[in-house]
Amino acid sequence: MKKVAILQSNYIPWKGYFDLIRSVDVMVIYDVVQYTKNDWRNRNIIKTSNGPMWLTIPVRQESLEQTIHATRTAKNNWNVKHWNAIKANYTKAPYFSLYEEQFKELYLGMDTDLLSEINLKFIHAINAILGIQTKIIDSLALNLNGNKNERLVDAVHKLNGTHYVSGPAARAYLDIKLFEENNIQVEWMDYSGYPAYHQLFGAFTHEVSILDLLFNVGSNANRYLKVS
């Protein structure tokens, strides 16, 4: 059995994103699709004393057909602003100091203006912290063919996969029959039932960057994920 997931890269994603990565043997970063505004590709949420705060990487969108792969940052100081916001709001978190230097170096040492590359730098770093060893590859290496669903099937075949693991939002468009015809079993992630943990700044919320989890519980983070 070999499980494959296919996802767009997201910026400092929430915990469910990493549960999906951990649940499979190979994750394909599929950033050759159209970049969409007001999505998770270039932004995420942290908690502050004034409520939820969006951290958004400003990007240049030069055409409607522009892919995530081709999307570049619009300003070169976004990383400094984001790091300052994170430090200001999490400096009193119990485990912020444990990861401070690592994320400071990651933010302030950012050496690319390509959104996809920026996202992957954070994803790889967080995977390492969580002990996630899933192989991550770029869809460009697979030379995928066909329509939206056929390319997904093609990717699983080329990776010798037997199972395709997807987030629940894909139920709206995934052609289950096509996967079955190609002897691929589809599995759905269940993002319900996550345990709460101690957070700063008021009522608990799940829909925040995983940085919130790391800074608040440290090396116990895996206890608050669903896939071990």
mmCIF file of the C-alpha atoms, coordinates in Angstrom:
data_MODEL
# 
_entry.id   MODEL 
# 
loop_
_atom_site.group_PDB 
_atom_site.id 
_atom_site.type_symbol 
_atom_site.label_atom_id 
_atom_site.label_alt_id 
_atom_site.label_comp_id 
_atom_site.label_asym_id 
_atom_site.label_entity_id 
_atom_site.label_seq_id 
_atom_site.pdbx_PDB_ins_code 
_atom_site.Cartn_x 
_atom_site.Cartn_y 
_atom_site.Cartn_z 
_atom_site.occupancy 
_atom_site.B_iso_or_equiv 
_atom_site.pdbx_formal_charge 
_atom_site.auth_seq_id 
_atom_site.auth_comp_id 
_atom_site.auth_asym_id 
_atom_site.auth_atom_id 
_atom_site.pdbx_PDB_model_num 
ATOM 1   C CA . MET A 1 1   ? 0.000   0.000  0.000   1.00 0.00 ? 1   MET A CA 1 
ATOM 2   C CA . LYS A 1 2   ? 1.281   3.447  -0.932  1.00 0.00 ? 2   LYS A CA 1 
ATOM 3   C CA . LYS A 1 3   ? -0.642  6.610  -0.162  1.00 0.00 ? 3   LYS A CA 1 
ATOM 4   C CA . VAL A 1 4   ? -0.357  9.841  -2.143  1.00 0.00 ? 4   VAL A CA 1 
ATOM 5   C CA . ALA A 1 5   ? -1.734  13.335 -1.504  1.00 0.00 ? 5   ALA A CA 1 
ATOM 6   C CA . ILE A 1 6   ? -1.695  16.222 -3.971  1.00 0.00 ? 6   ILE A CA 1 
ATOM 7   C CA . LEU A 1 7   ? -1.906  19.753 -2.591  1.00 0.00 ? 7   LEU A CA 1 
ATOM 8   C CA . GLN A 1 8   ? -1.188  23.358 -3.424  1.00 0.00 ? 8   GLN A CA 1 
ATOM 9   C CA . SER A 1 9   ? 1.424   24.956 -1.208  1.00 0.00 ? 9   SER A CA 1 
ATOM 10  C CA . ASN A 1 10  ? 0.042   27.115 1.608   1.00 0.00 ? 10  ASN A CA 1 
ATOM 11  C CA . TYR A 1 11  ? 1.718   29.758 3.742   1.00 0.00 ? 11  TYR A CA 1 
ATOM 12  C CA . ILE A 1 12  ? 2.479   28.628 7.340   1.00 0.00 ? 12  ILE A CA 1 
ATOM 13  C CA . PRO A 1 13  ? -0.534  26.253 7.144   1.00 0.00 ? 13  PRO A CA 1 
ATOM 14  C CA . TRP A 1 14  ? -2.856  25.119 9.909   1.00 0.00 ? 14  TRP A CA 1 
ATOM 15  C CA . LYS A 1 15  ? -2.381  21.800 11.713  1.00 0.00 ? 15  LYS A CA 1 
ATOM 16  C CA . GLY A 1 16  ? -4.727  19.838 9.427   1.00 0.00 ? 16  GLY A CA 1 
ATOM 17  C CA . TYR A 1 17  ? -2.415  20.453 6.479   1.00 0.00 ? 17  TYR A CA 1 
ATOM 18  C CA . PHE A 1 18  ? 0.405   18.701 8.316   1.00 0.00 ? 18  PHE A CA 1 
ATOM 19  C CA . ASP A 1 19  ? -1.858  15.850 9.385   1.00 0.00 ? 19  ASP A CA 1 
ATOM 20  C CA . LEU A 1 20  ? -2.604  15.254 5.715   1.00 0.00 ? 20  LEU A CA 1 
ATOM 21  C CA . ILE A 1 21  ? 1.099   15.269 4.865   1.00 0.00 ? 21  ILE A CA 1 
ATOM 22  C CA . ARG A 1 22  ? 1.853   12.832 7.663   1.00 0.00 ? 22  ARG A CA 1 
ATOM 23  C CA . SER A 1 23  ? -0.942  10.478 6.587   1.00 0.00 ? 23  SER A CA 1 
ATOM 24  C CA . VAL A 1 24  ? 0.682   9.707  3.222   1.00 0.00 ? 24  VAL A CA 1 
ATOM 25  C CA . ASP A 1 25  ? 3.919   8.322  1.825   1.00 0.00 ? 25  ASP A CA 1 
ATOM 26  C CA . VAL A 1 26  ? 4.327   10.997 -0.846  1.00 0.00 ? 26  VAL A CA 1 
ATOM 27  C CA . MET A 1 27  ? 2.934   14.507 -1.069  1.00 0.00 ? 27  MET A CA 1 
ATOM 28  C CA . VAL A 1 28  ? 2.893   16.193 -4.463  1.00 0.00 ? 28  VAL A CA 1 
ATOM 29  C CA . ILE A 1 29  ? 3.048   19.983 -4.443  1.00 0.00 ? 29  ILE A CA 1 
ATOM 30  C CA . TYR A 1 30  ? 0.708   20.945 -7.252  1.00 0.00 ? 30  TYR A CA 1 
ATOM 31  C CA . ASP A 1 31  ? 1.445   24.618 -7.825  1.00 0.00 ? 31  ASP A CA 1 
ATOM 32  C CA . VAL A 1 32  ? 1.010   24.631 -11.601 1.00 0.00 ? 32  VAL A CA 1 
ATOM 33  C CA . VAL A 1 33  ? -2.642  25.603 -11.103 1.00 0.00 ? 33  VAL A CA 1 
ATOM 34  C CA . GLN A 1 34  ? -4.068  29.122 -11.173 1.00 0.00 ? 34  GLN A CA 1 
ATOM 35  C CA . TYR A 1 35  ? -3.181  31.414 -8.294  1.00 0.00 ? 35  TYR A CA 1 
ATOM 36  C CA . THR A 1 36  ? -6.322  32.530 -6.482  1.00 0.00 ? 36  THR A CA 1 
ATOM 37  C CA . LYS A 1 37  ? -6.682  35.715 -4.462  1.00 0.00 ? 37  LYS A CA 1 
ATOM 38  C CA . ASN A 1 38  ? -7.890  35.716 -0.859  1.00 0.00 ? 38  ASN A CA 1 
ATOM 39  C CA . ASP A 1 39  ? -6.852  32.106 -0.381  1.00 0.00 ? 39  ASP A CA 1 
ATOM 40  C CA . TRP A 1 40  ? -4.426  30.238 1.871   1.00 0.00 ? 40  TRP A CA 1 
ATOM 41  C CA . ARG A 1 41  ? -1.619  30.295 -0.714  1.00 0.00 ? 41  ARG A CA 1 
ATOM 42  C CA . ASN A 1 42  ? -0.158  33.566 0.546   1.00 0.00 ? 42  ASN A CA 1 
ATOM 43  C CA . ARG A 1 43  ? -1.781  34.195 3.908   1.00 0.00 ? 43  ARG A CA 1 
ATOM 44  C CA . ASN A 1 44  ? -2.706  32.710 7.260   1.00 0.00 ? 44  ASN A CA 1 
ATOM 45  C CA . ILE A 1 45  ? -3.987  33.704 10.678  1.00 0.00 ? 45  ILE A CA 1 
ATOM 46  C CA . ILE A 1 46  ? -2.302  34.256 14.030  1.00 0.00 ? 46  ILE A CA 1 
ATOM 47  C CA . LYS A 1 47  ? -3.915  35.215 17.341  1.00 0.00 ? 47  LYS A CA 1 
ATOM 48  C CA . THR A 1 48  ? -3.365  38.647 18.885  1.00 0.00 ? 48  THR A CA 1 
ATOM 49  C CA . SER A 1 49  ? -4.700  40.620 21.834  1.00 0.00 ? 49  SER A CA 1 
ATOM 50  C CA . ASN A 1 50  ? -6.928  42.427 19.328  1.00 0.00 ? 50  ASN A CA 1 
ATOM 51  C CA . GLY A 1 51  ? -8.313  39.229 17.821  1.00 0.00 ? 51  GLY A CA 1 
ATOM 52  C CA . PRO A 1 52  ? -7.335  37.153 14.779  1.00 0.00 ? 52  PRO A CA 1 
ATOM 53  C CA . MET A 1 53  ? -4.771  38.785 12.484  1.00 0.00 ? 53  MET A CA 1 
ATOM 54  C CA . TRP A 1 54  ? -4.067  37.918 8.866   1.00 0.00 ? 54  TRP A CA 1 
ATOM 55  C CA . LEU A 1 55  ? -0.429  37.663 7.842   1.00 0.00 ? 55  LEU A CA 1 
ATOM 56  C CA . THR A 1 56  ? -0.523  38.181 4.086   1.00 0.00 ? 56  THR A CA 1 
ATOM 57  C CA . ILE A 1 57  ? 2.391   37.998 1.681   1.00 0.00 ? 57  ILE A CA 1 
ATOM 58  C CA . PRO A 1 58  ? 1.789   40.736 -0.913  1.00 0.00 ? 58  PRO A CA 1 
ATOM 59  C CA . VAL A 1 59  ? 2.084   39.279 -4.412  1.00 0.00 ? 59  VAL A CA 1 
ATOM 60  C CA . ARG A 1 60  ? 2.079   40.496 -7.984  1.00 0.00 ? 60  ARG A CA 1 
ATOM 61  C CA . GLN A 1 61  ? -0.825  39.073 -9.951  1.00 0.00 ? 61  GLN A CA 1 
ATOM 62  C CA . GLU A 1 62  ? -0.064  39.952 -13.551 1.00 0.00 ? 62  GLU A CA 1 
ATOM 63  C CA . SER A 1 63  ? -2.706  37.816 -15.272 1.00 0.00 ? 63  SER A CA 1 
ATOM 64  C CA . LEU A 1 64  ? -5.799  35.799 -14.414 1.00 0.00 ? 64  LEU A CA 1 
ATOM 65  C CA . GLU A 1 65  ? -4.093  32.635 -15.667 1.00 0.00 ? 65  GLU A CA 1 
ATOM 66  C CA . GLN A 1 66  ? -1.015  33.125 -13.499 1.00 0.00 ? 66  GLN A CA 1 
ATOM 67  C CA . THR A 1 67  ? 0.023   29.950 -11.675 1.00 0.00 ? 67  THR A CA 1 
ATOM 68  C CA . ILE A 1 68  ? 1.109   29.675 -8.071  1.00 0.00 ? 68  ILE A CA 1 
ATOM 69  C CA . HIS A 1 69  ? 4.524   28.592 -9.362  1.00 0.00 ? 69  HIS A CA 1 
ATOM 70  C CA . ALA A 1 70  ? 4.883   31.845 -11.279 1.00 0.00 ? 70  ALA A CA 1 
ATOM 71  C CA . THR A 1 71  ? 3.640   34.116 -8.487  1.00 0.00 ? 71  THR A CA 1 
ATOM 72  C CA . ARG A 1 72  ? 6.182   36.491 -6.950  1.00 0.00 ? 72  ARG A CA 1 
ATOM 73  C CA . THR A 1 73  ? 6.118   38.777 -3.949  1.00 0.00 ? 73  THR A CA 1 
ATOM 74  C CA . ALA A 1 74  ? 5.233   42.420 -4.540  1.00 0.00 ? 74  ALA A CA 1 
ATOM 75  C CA . LYS A 1 75  ? 7.313   43.869 -1.691  1.00 0.00 ? 75  LYS A CA 1 
ATOM 76  C CA . ASN A 1 76  ? 10.671  42.797 -0.329  1.00 0.00 ? 76  ASN A CA 1 
ATOM 77  C CA . ASN A 1 77  ? 10.014  43.655 3.340   1.00 0.00 ? 77  ASN A CA 1 
ATOM 78  C CA . TRP A 1 78  ? 6.985   41.430 3.994   1.00 0.00 ? 78  TRP A CA 1 
ATOM 79  C CA . ASN A 1 79  ? 9.192   38.948 5.835   1.00 0.00 ? 79  ASN A CA 1 
ATOM 80  C CA . VAL A 1 80  ? 10.396  41.551 8.333   1.00 0.00 ? 80  VAL A CA 1 
ATOM 81  C CA . LYS A 1 81  ? 6.840   42.737 9.008   1.00 0.00 ? 81  LYS A CA 1 
ATOM 82  C CA . HIS A 1 82  ? 5.577   39.180 9.484   1.00 0.00 ? 82  HIS A CA 1 
ATOM 83  C CA . TRP A 1 83  ? 8.412   38.254 11.826  1.00 0.00 ? 83  TRP A CA 1 
ATOM 84  C CA . ASN A 1 84  ? 7.869   41.394 13.893  1.00 0.00 ? 84  ASN A CA 1 
ATOM 85  C CA . ALA A 1 85  ? 4.151   40.609 14.163  1.00 0.00 ? 85  ALA A CA 1 
ATOM 86  C CA . ILE A 1 86  ? 4.825   37.022 15.211  1.00 0.00 ? 86  ILE A CA 1 
ATOM 87  C CA . LYS A 1 87  ? 7.402   38.070 17.787  1.00 0.00 ? 87  LYS A CA 1 
ATOM 88  C CA . ALA A 1 88  ? 5.181   40.814 19.216  1.00 0.00 ? 88  ALA A CA 1 
ATOM 89  C CA . ASN A 1 89  ? 2.218   38.476 19.684  1.00 0.00 ? 89  ASN A CA 1 
ATOM 90  C CA . TYR A 1 90  ? 3.926   35.242 20.735  1.00 0.00 ? 90  TYR A CA 1 
ATOM 91  C CA . THR A 1 91  ? 6.904   36.385 22.764  1.00 0.00 ? 91  THR A CA 1 
ATOM 92  C CA . LYS A 1 92  ? 5.021   35.442 25.952  1.00 0.00 ? 92  LYS A CA 1 
ATOM 93  C CA . ALA A 1 93  ? 3.956   32.034 24.639  1.00 0.00 ? 93  ALA A CA 1 
ATOM 94  C CA . PRO A 1 94  ? 5.504   29.216 26.724  1.00 0.00 ? 94  PRO A CA 1 
ATOM 95  C CA . TYR A 1 95  ? 7.634   27.766 23.929  1.00 0.00 ? 95  TYR A CA 1 
ATOM 96  C CA . PHE A 1 96  ? 8.270   30.762 21.683  1.00 0.00 ? 96  PHE A CA 1 
ATOM 97  C CA . SER A 1 97  ? 11.901  30.939 22.794  1.00 0.00 ? 97  SER A CA 1 
ATOM 98  C CA . LEU A 1 98  ? 12.396  27.300 21.780  1.00 0.00 ? 98  LEU A CA 1 
ATOM 99  C CA . TYR A 1 99  ? 11.777  28.122 18.118  1.00 0.00 ? 99  TYR A CA 1 
ATOM 100 C CA . GLU A 1 100 ? 12.569  31.841 18.027  1.00 0.00 ? 100 GLU A CA 1 
ATOM 101 C CA . GLU A 1 101 ? 15.986  31.657 16.425  1.00 0.00 ? 101 GLU A CA 1 
ATOM 102 C CA . GLN A 1 102 ? 14.914  29.061 13.864  1.00 0.00 ? 102 GLN A CA 1 
ATOM 103 C CA . PHE A 1 103 ? 11.968  31.082 12.590  1.00 0.00 ? 103 PHE A CA 1 
ATOM 104 C CA . LYS A 1 104 ? 13.814  34.381 12.867  1.00 0.00 ? 104 LYS A CA 1 
ATOM 105 C CA . GLU A 1 105 ? 16.511  32.991 10.580  1.00 0.00 ? 105 GLU A CA 1 
ATOM 106 C CA . LEU A 1 106 ? 13.898  31.586 8.219   1.00 0.00 ? 106 LEU A CA 1 
ATOM 107 C CA . TYR A 1 107 ? 12.032  34.876 7.925   1.00 0.00 ? 107 TYR A CA 1 
ATOM 108 C CA . LEU A 1 108 ? 14.898  37.335 7.887   1.00 0.00 ? 108 LEU A CA 1 
ATOM 109 C CA . GLY A 1 109 ? 17.089  35.124 5.715   1.00 0.00 ? 109 GLY A CA 1 
ATOM 110 C CA . MET A 1 110 ? 14.434  34.627 3.019   1.00 0.00 ? 110 MET A CA 1 
ATOM 111 C CA . ASP A 1 111 ? 16.291  34.544 -0.294  1.00 0.00 ? 111 ASP A CA 1 
ATOM 112 C CA . THR A 1 112 ? 13.529  34.033 -2.852  1.00 0.00 ? 112 THR A CA 1 
ATOM 113 C CA . ASP A 1 113 ? 10.567  36.058 -4.090  1.00 0.00 ? 113 ASP A CA 1 
ATOM 114 C CA . LEU A 1 114 ? 8.701   33.045 -5.495  1.00 0.00 ? 114 LEU A CA 1 
ATOM 115 C CA . LEU A 1 115 ? 5.622   32.279 -3.402  1.00 0.00 ? 115 LEU A CA 1 
ATOM 116 C CA . SER A 1 116 ? 5.802   28.520 -3.933  1.00 0.00 ? 116 SER A CA 1 
ATOM 117 C CA . GLU A 1 117 ? 9.433   28.408 -2.784  1.00 0.00 ? 117 GLU A CA 1 
ATOM 118 C CA . ILE A 1 118 ? 8.652   30.562 0.262   1.00 0.00 ? 118 ILE A CA 1 
ATOM 119 C CA . ASN A 1 119 ? 5.803   28.255 1.279   1.00 0.00 ? 119 ASN A CA 1 
ATOM 120 C CA . LEU A 1 120 ? 7.952   25.163 0.868   1.00 0.00 ? 120 LEU A CA 1 
ATOM 121 C CA . LYS A 1 121 ? 10.707  26.567 3.056   1.00 0.00 ? 121 LYS A CA 1 
ATOM 122 C CA . PHE A 1 122 ? 8.228   26.886 5.911   1.00 0.00 ? 122 PHE A CA 1 
ATOM 123 C CA . ILE A 1 123 ? 6.575   23.525 5.214   1.00 0.00 ? 123 ILE A CA 1 
ATOM 124 C CA . HIS A 1 124 ? 9.911   21.694 5.237   1.00 0.00 ? 124 HIS A CA 1 
ATOM 125 C CA . ALA A 1 125 ? 11.001  23.439 8.435   1.00 0.00 ? 125 ALA A CA 1 
ATOM 126 C CA . ILE A 1 126 ? 7.750   22.637 10.241  1.00 0.00 ? 126 ILE A CA 1 
ATOM 127 C CA . ASN A 1 127 ? 7.804   19.034 9.001   1.00 0.00 ? 127 ASN A CA 1 
ATOM 128 C CA . ALA A 1 128 ? 11.251  18.671 10.555  1.00 0.00 ? 128 ALA A CA 1 
ATOM 129 C CA . ILE A 1 129 ? 10.043  20.060 13.882  1.00 0.00 ? 129 ILE A CA 1 
ATOM 130 C CA . LEU A 1 130 ? 7.089   17.639 13.895  1.00 0.00 ? 130 LEU A CA 1 
ATOM 131 C CA . GLY A 1 131 ? 9.203   14.681 12.784  1.00 0.00 ? 131 GLY A CA 1 
ATOM 132 C CA . ILE A 1 132 ? 7.249   14.245 9.541   1.00 0.00 ? 132 ILE A CA 1 
ATOM 133 C CA . GLN A 1 133 ? 9.304   12.273 7.029   1.00 0.00 ? 133 GLN A CA 1 
ATOM 134 C CA . THR A 1 134 ? 6.862   12.184 4.102   1.00 0.00 ? 134 THR A CA 1 
ATOM 135 C CA . LYS A 1 135 ? 8.565   12.631 0.740   1.00 0.00 ? 135 LYS A CA 1 
ATOM 136 C CA . ILE A 1 136 ? 7.576   15.892 -0.965  1.00 0.00 ? 136 ILE A CA 1 
ATOM 137 C CA . ILE A 1 137 ? 7.927   16.316 -4.713  1.00 0.00 ? 137 ILE A CA 1 
ATOM 138 C CA . ASP A 1 138 ? 7.017   18.950 -7.301  1.00 0.00 ? 138 ASP A CA 1 
ATOM 139 C CA . SER A 1 139 ? 4.294   17.976 -9.761  1.00 0.00 ? 139 SER A CA 1 
ATOM 140 C CA . LEU A 1 140 ? 6.446   19.393 -12.575 1.00 0.00 ? 140 LEU A CA 1 
ATOM 141 C CA . ALA A 1 141 ? 8.737   16.395 -12.166 1.00 0.00 ? 141 ALA A CA 1 
ATOM 142 C CA . LEU A 1 142 ? 5.870   14.064 -13.090 1.00 0.00 ? 142 LEU A CA 1 
ATOM 143 C CA . ASN A 1 143 ? 4.864   15.586 -16.461 1.00 0.00 ? 143 ASN A CA 1 
ATOM 144 C CA . LEU A 1 144 ? 1.176   15.095 -15.708 1.00 0.00 ? 144 LEU A CA 1 
ATOM 145 C CA . ASN A 1 145 ? -1.404  14.743 -18.495 1.00 0.00 ? 145 ASN A CA 1 
ATOM 146 C CA . GLY A 1 146 ? -5.171  15.077 -18.925 1.00 0.00 ? 146 GLY A CA 1 
ATOM 147 C CA . ASN A 1 147 ? -7.903  17.136 -17.289 1.00 0.00 ? 147 ASN A CA 1 
ATOM 148 C CA . LYS A 1 148 ? -8.075  18.039 -13.605 1.00 0.00 ? 148 LYS A CA 1 
ATOM 149 C CA . ASN A 1 149 ? -9.047  14.562 -12.375 1.00 0.00 ? 149 ASN A CA 1 
ATOM 150 C CA . GLU A 1 150 ? -6.959  12.688 -14.937 1.00 0.00 ? 150 GLU A CA 1 
ATOM 151 C CA . ARG A 1 151 ? -3.818  14.514 -13.811 1.00 0.00 ? 151 ARG A CA 1 
ATOM 152 C CA . LEU A 1 152 ? -4.456  13.423 -10.232 1.00 0.00 ? 152 LEU A CA 1 
ATOM 153 C CA . VAL A 1 153 ? -4.840  9.803  -11.323 1.00 0.00 ? 153 VAL A CA 1 
ATOM 154 C CA . ASP A 1 154 ? -1.751  10.135 -13.519 1.00 0.00 ? 154 ASP A CA 1 
ATOM 155 C CA . ALA A 1 155 ? 0.276   11.382 -10.545 1.00 0.00 ? 155 ALA A CA 1 
ATOM 156 C CA . VAL A 1 156 ? -0.771  8.483  -8.321  1.00 0.00 ? 156 VAL A CA 1 
ATOM 157 C CA . HIS A 1 157 ? 0.043   5.989  -11.097 1.00 0.00 ? 157 HIS A CA 1 
ATOM 158 C CA . LYS A 1 158 ? 3.467   7.477  -11.768 1.00 0.00 ? 158 LYS A CA 1 
ATOM 159 C CA . LEU A 1 159 ? 4.257   7.250  -8.074  1.00 0.00 ? 159 LEU A CA 1 
ATOM 160 C CA . ASN A 1 160 ? 3.023   3.624  -7.919  1.00 0.00 ? 160 ASN A CA 1 
ATOM 161 C CA . GLY A 1 161 ? 0.383   4.688  -5.446  1.00 0.00 ? 161 GLY A CA 1 
ATOM 162 C CA . THR A 1 162 ? -2.584  2.579  -4.373  1.00 0.00 ? 162 THR A CA 1 
ATOM 163 C CA . HIS A 1 163 ? -4.472  5.190  -2.322  1.00 0.00 ? 163 HIS A CA 1 
ATOM 164 C CA . TYR A 1 164 ? -5.262  8.862  -2.904  1.00 0.00 ? 164 TYR A CA 1 
ATOM 165 C CA . VAL A 1 165 ? -5.850  10.874 0.284   1.00 0.00 ? 165 VAL A CA 1 
ATOM 166 C CA . SER A 1 166 ? -7.781  14.115 -0.072  1.00 0.00 ? 166 SER A CA 1 
ATOM 167 C CA . GLY A 1 167 ? -9.186  16.903 2.035   1.00 0.00 ? 167 GLY A CA 1 
ATOM 168 C CA . PRO A 1 168 ? -13.000 16.968 2.320   1.00 0.00 ? 168 PRO A CA 1 
ATOM 169 C CA . ALA A 1 169 ? -13.395 20.092 0.147   1.00 0.00 ? 169 ALA A CA 1 
ATOM 170 C CA . ALA A 1 170 ? -12.495 18.034 -2.943  1.00 0.00 ? 170 ALA A CA 1 
ATOM 171 C CA . ARG A 1 171 ? -15.721 16.026 -2.661  1.00 0.00 ? 171 ARG A CA 1 
ATOM 172 C CA . ALA A 1 172 ? -17.307 18.729 -4.816  1.00 0.00 ? 172 ALA A CA 1 
ATOM 173 C CA . TYR A 1 173 ? -15.236 17.924 -7.892  1.00 0.00 ? 173 TYR A CA 1 
ATOM 174 C CA . LEU A 1 174 ? -13.370 14.644 -7.462  1.00 0.00 ? 174 LEU A CA 1 
ATOM 175 C CA . ASP A 1 175 ? -14.365 11.960 -9.990  1.00 0.00 ? 175 ASP A CA 1 
ATOM 176 C CA . ILE A 1 176 ? -14.442 8.951  -7.663  1.00 0.00 ? 176 ILE A CA 1 
ATOM 177 C CA . LYS A 1 177 ? -15.429 6.607  -10.476 1.00 0.00 ? 177 LYS A CA 1 
ATOM 178 C CA . LEU A 1 178 ? -12.316 7.505  -12.460 1.00 0.00 ? 178 LEU A CA 1 
ATOM 179 C CA . PHE A 1 179 ? -10.118 6.598  -9.491  1.00 0.00 ? 179 PHE A CA 1 
ATOM 180 C CA . GLU A 1 180 ? -11.969 3.318  -8.992  1.00 0.00 ? 180 GLU A CA 1 
ATOM 181 C CA . GLU A 1 181 ? -11.579 2.456  -12.681 1.00 0.00 ? 181 GLU A CA 1 
ATOM 182 C CA . ASN A 1 182 ? -7.837  2.926  -12.228 1.00 0.00 ? 182 ASN A CA 1 
ATOM 183 C CA . ASN A 1 183 ? -7.683  0.767  -9.092  1.00 0.00 ? 183 ASN A CA 1 
ATOM 184 C CA . ILE A 1 184 ? -6.984  3.692  -6.798  1.00 0.00 ? 184 ILE A CA 1 
ATOM 185 C CA . GLN A 1 185 ? -8.787  3.879  -3.474  1.00 0.00 ? 185 GLN A CA 1 
ATOM 186 C CA . VAL A 1 186 ? -9.842  7.352  -2.361  1.00 0.00 ? 186 VAL A CA 1 
ATOM 187 C CA . GLU A 1 187 ? -9.624  8.239  1.319   1.00 0.00 ? 187 GLU A CA 1 
ATOM 188 C CA . TRP A 1 188 ? -10.939 11.419 2.926   1.00 0.00 ? 188 TRP A CA 1 
ATOM 189 C CA . MET A 1 189 ? -9.323  13.354 5.741   1.00 0.00 ? 189 MET A CA 1 
ATOM 190 C CA . ASP A 1 190 ? -11.520 14.108 8.720   1.00 0.00 ? 190 ASP A CA 1 
ATOM 191 C CA . TYR A 1 191 ? -10.621 17.410 10.315  1.00 0.00 ? 191 TYR A CA 1 
ATOM 192 C CA . SER A 1 192 ? -13.168 17.201 13.127  1.00 0.00 ? 192 SER A CA 1 
ATOM 193 C CA . GLY A 1 193 ? -12.436 16.378 16.734  1.00 0.00 ? 193 GLY A CA 1 
ATOM 194 C CA . TYR A 1 194 ? -9.104  18.107 17.263  1.00 0.00 ? 194 TYR A CA 1 
ATOM 195 C CA . PRO A 1 195 ? -8.316  18.557 20.969  1.00 0.00 ? 195 PRO A CA 1 
ATOM 196 C CA . ALA A 1 196 ? -7.993  22.087 22.307  1.00 0.00 ? 196 ALA A CA 1 
ATOM 197 C CA . TYR A 1 197 ? -4.754  23.349 23.839  1.00 0.00 ? 197 TYR A CA 1 
ATOM 198 C CA . HIS A 1 198 ? -3.820  26.417 25.836  1.00 0.00 ? 198 HIS A CA 1 
ATOM 199 C CA . GLN A 1 199 ? -3.756  29.507 23.630  1.00 0.00 ? 199 GLN A CA 1 
ATOM 200 C CA . LEU A 1 200 ? -3.029  33.139 24.317  1.00 0.00 ? 200 LEU A CA 1 
ATOM 201 C CA . PHE A 1 201 ? -5.653  35.836 23.840  1.00 0.00 ? 201 PHE A CA 1 
ATOM 202 C CA . GLY A 1 202 ? -9.094  34.605 24.706  1.00 0.00 ? 202 GLY A CA 1 
ATOM 203 C CA . ALA A 1 203 ? -11.382 31.936 23.306  1.00 0.00 ? 203 ALA A CA 1 
ATOM 204 C CA . PHE A 1 204 ? -9.812  28.916 21.623  1.00 0.00 ? 204 PHE A CA 1 
ATOM 205 C CA . THR A 1 205 ? -9.791  28.688 17.844  1.00 0.00 ? 205 THR A CA 1 
ATOM 206 C CA . HIS A 1 206 ? -8.542  25.872 15.616  1.00 0.00 ? 206 HIS A CA 1 
ATOM 207 C CA . GLU A 1 207 ? -8.316  27.862 12.378  1.00 0.00 ? 207 GLU A CA 1 
ATOM 208 C CA . VAL A 1 208 ? -4.896  29.430 12.884  1.00 0.00 ? 208 VAL A CA 1 
ATOM 209 C CA . SER A 1 209 ? -1.388  28.778 11.626  1.00 0.00 ? 209 SER A CA 1 
ATOM 210 C CA . ILE A 1 210 ? 0.367   25.789 13.164  1.00 0.00 ? 210 ILE A CA 1 
ATOM 211 C CA . LEU A 1 211 ? 2.891   28.294 14.515  1.00 0.00 ? 211 LEU A CA 1 
ATOM 212 C CA . ASP A 1 212 ? 0.316   28.971 17.234  1.00 0.00 ? 212 ASP A CA 1 
ATOM 213 C CA . LEU A 1 213 ? 0.400   25.310 18.264  1.00 0.00 ? 213 LEU A CA 1 
ATOM 214 C CA . LEU A 1 214 ? 4.205   25.144 18.248  1.00 0.00 ? 214 LEU A CA 1 
ATOM 215 C CA . PHE A 1 215 ? 4.671   28.293 20.303  1.00 0.00 ? 215 PHE A CA 1 
ATOM 216 C CA . ASN A 1 216 ? 2.068   27.256 22.874  1.00 0.00 ? 216 ASN A CA 1 
ATOM 217 C CA . VAL A 1 217 ? 2.818   23.554 23.424  1.00 0.00 ? 217 VAL A CA 1 
ATOM 218 C CA . GLY A 1 218 ? 6.317   23.042 22.005  1.00 0.00 ? 218 GLY A CA 1 
ATOM 219 C CA . SER A 1 219 ? 7.481   19.458 21.662  1.00 0.00 ? 219 SER A CA 1 
ATOM 220 C CA . ASN A 1 220 ? 4.016   18.266 22.747  1.00 0.00 ? 220 ASN A CA 1 
ATOM 221 C CA . ALA A 1 221 ? 2.553   19.489 19.427  1.00 0.00 ? 221 ALA A CA 1 
ATOM 222 C CA . ASN A 1 222 ? 2.050   15.990 18.068  1.00 0.00 ? 222 ASN A CA 1 
ATOM 223 C CA . ARG A 1 223 ? -0.336  15.203 20.911  1.00 0.00 ? 223 ARG A CA 1 
ATOM 224 C CA . TYR A 1 224 ? -2.720  17.762 19.417  1.00 0.00 ? 224 TYR A CA 1 
ATOM 225 C CA . LEU A 1 225 ? -2.552  16.357 15.891  1.00 0.00 ? 225 LEU A CA 1 
ATOM 226 C CA . LYS A 1 226 ? -4.628  13.404 14.737  1.00 0.00 ? 226 LYS A CA 1 
ATOM 227 C CA . VAL A 1 227 ? -2.135  11.387 12.708  1.00 0.00 ? 227 VAL A CA 1 
ATOM 228 C CA . SER A 1 228 ? 0.740   9.873  14.628  1.00 0.00 ? 228 SER A CA 1 
# 
